[in-house]
Amino acid sequence: MIRLKILTTIAFFSLFCFSCKTEDNGSTPLESERKTAIQSATAGWSLDMYTKPDNTLLDPNRVTGDSKYVNQQIYVFDKNGNVKSYDKISKVALTYGTWKFTTNDTILETLINGQTGIFNVVELTKSKMVLKNDNFEYDKAKITVHMIFVPLQ
């Protein structure tokens, strides 16, 4: 009798589990919060300031090498994985490339004009983007900085 109850219970749960159907309405999964945030600045992201990881503000006049060009551009990230940069003053298009998040949206990878950029995402909301750059040139030396971007209105 006990054996029959056990078999009946097992059969019931097996039937229940296999008869459940998952819904597939053909919709695409929701985009991550970070992906939505980075795309929300449709007019672009502009570099507001540089800091050391301890939040010490850095002098933009002491930025050297290719790093000094980051401050002269506006970056627009679209939903198709394209990134475009524009001159801050003239608004002329400068470079095009691609972008994507990796490692559970904690790394932003860009490929612009053959140059790969890999940045740890420290913070990303619709009102602020903080990217950690381990190869930033400051006083002709490579240092780690936080690049703080704000969206343009």
C-alpha positions in Angstrom: 0.0 0.0 0.0 2.8 2.4 0.9 4.6 1.4 -2.3 1.5 2.3 -4.3 1.2 5.7 -2.7 4.9 6.4 -3.4 4.5 5.4 -7.0 1.4 7.4 -7.4 3.1 10.5 -5.9 6.1 10.1 -8.2 3.8 9.7 -11.2 1.8 12.8 -10.3 4.9 15.0 -9.9 6.4 13.6 -13.1 3.2 14.3 -15.0 3.0 17.8 -13.4 6.6 18.7 -14.3 6.5 17.4 -17.9 3.1 18.9 -18.6 4.2 22.5 -17.7 4.9 24.5 -20.8 7.2 27.5 -20.9 5.9 30.6 -22.6 7.7 31.6 -25.7 6.0 34.6 -27.3 8.9 35.4 -29.6 9.9 38.5 -27.7 13.5 39.4 -27.2 15.0 39.5 -23.7 15.1 42.8 -21.9 18.2 44.8 -22.3 20.4 45.2 -19.2 20.2 48.4 -17.2 23.7 49.3 -18.2 23.0 48.8 -21.9 19.9 50.9 -21.6 21.8 53.6 -19.7 24.7 53.9 -22.1 22.3 54.2 -25.0 20.1 56.8 -23.2 22.5 59.7 -23.9 21.3 60.0 -27.5 23.1 63.4 -27.8 26.3 61.6 -26.5 28.5 61.3 -23.5 31.1 64.0 -22.8 34.1 63.6 -20.5 33.5 65.8 -17.5 36.7 65.1 -15.4 39.4 62.6 -14.6 40.2 61.4 -11.1 42.5 58.9 -9.5 40.7 55.9 -8.1 40.9 57.6 -4.7 38.8 60.5 -6.2 41.7 63.0 -6.4 41.0 65.3 -9.3 43.6 65.4 -12.1 44.6 68.5 -14.0 43.4 68.1 -17.6 46.4 70.2 -18.8 48.8 67.4 -17.7 47.1 64.7 -19.8 49.5 63.5 -22.5 49.6 61.2 -25.5 46.5 59.9 -27.1 44.6 60.3 -23.8 44.3 64.0 -24.3 41.9 63.4 -27.3 39.3 61.7 -25.1 38.4 65.1 -23.6 37.9 66.6 -27.1 35.2 64.3 -28.2 31.6 63.3 -27.6 30.7 59.6 -27.8 27.3 58.2 -29.0 26.6 54.5 -28.4 23.7 53.0 -30.4 21.6 49.9 -29.8 23.3 48.1 -32.7 26.7 48.1 -31.1 28.1 51.1 -33.0 29.9 54.0 -31.4 30.6 57.3 -33.0 32.7 60.2 -31.9 32.2 63.9 -32.6 34.4 66.9 -32.0 33.0 68.8 -28.9 33.2 72.2 -30.5 32.4 71.7 -34.2 30.2 68.6 -33.8 31.9 67.1 -36.9 31.9 63.3 -37.0 35.4 62.0 -36.3 35.6 58.3 -35.8 33.3 55.2 -35.9 33.6 51.9 -34.3 31.9 49.2 -32.2 31.1 48.7 -28.5 29.9 45.9 -26.3 29.7 44.9 -22.7 31.4 41.7 -21.4 31.7 39.9 -18.1 28.2 40.5 -16.9 28.2 44.2 -18.1 31.3 45.0 -15.9 33.6 45.6 -18.9 33.0 48.0 -21.8 35.0 47.1 -24.9 35.4 49.5 -27.7 37.0 49.1 -31.1 37.5 52.5 -32.8 39.9 53.0 -35.7 41.6 49.7 -35.0 42.3 50.7 -31.4 40.8 48.4 -28.7 39.7 50.0 -25.4 38.9 47.8 -22.4 37.4 49.7 -19.5 36.1 48.5 -16.2 32.6 50.0 -15.6 32.8 51.6 -12.1 29.4 53.3 -12.4 26.8 53.6 -15.2 23.4 55.3 -14.9 21.5 57.5 -17.2 23.2 60.5 -15.6 26.8 59.4 -15.1 29.3 57.0 -16.6 32.6 56.2 -14.8 35.1 54.1 -16.6 38.4 52.9 -15.2 41.3 53.3 -17.6 44.5 51.5 -16.6 46.5 52.9 -19.5 45.8 56.6 -19.2 48.7 58.9 -20.1 49.3 61.6 -17.5 52.6 63.5 -17.3 54.0 61.2 -19.9 53.4 58.1 -17.7 50.7 55.4 -17.7 48.4 55.6 -14.7 45.0 54.3 -13.6 42.3 56.9 -13.7 38.5 57.1 -13.5 37.1 58.9 -16.6 33.8 60.5 -15.5 31.4 61.2 -18.4 28.1 63.0 -18.3 25.3 62.8 -20.9 24.6 65.8 -23.1 21.1 67.2 -23.1 
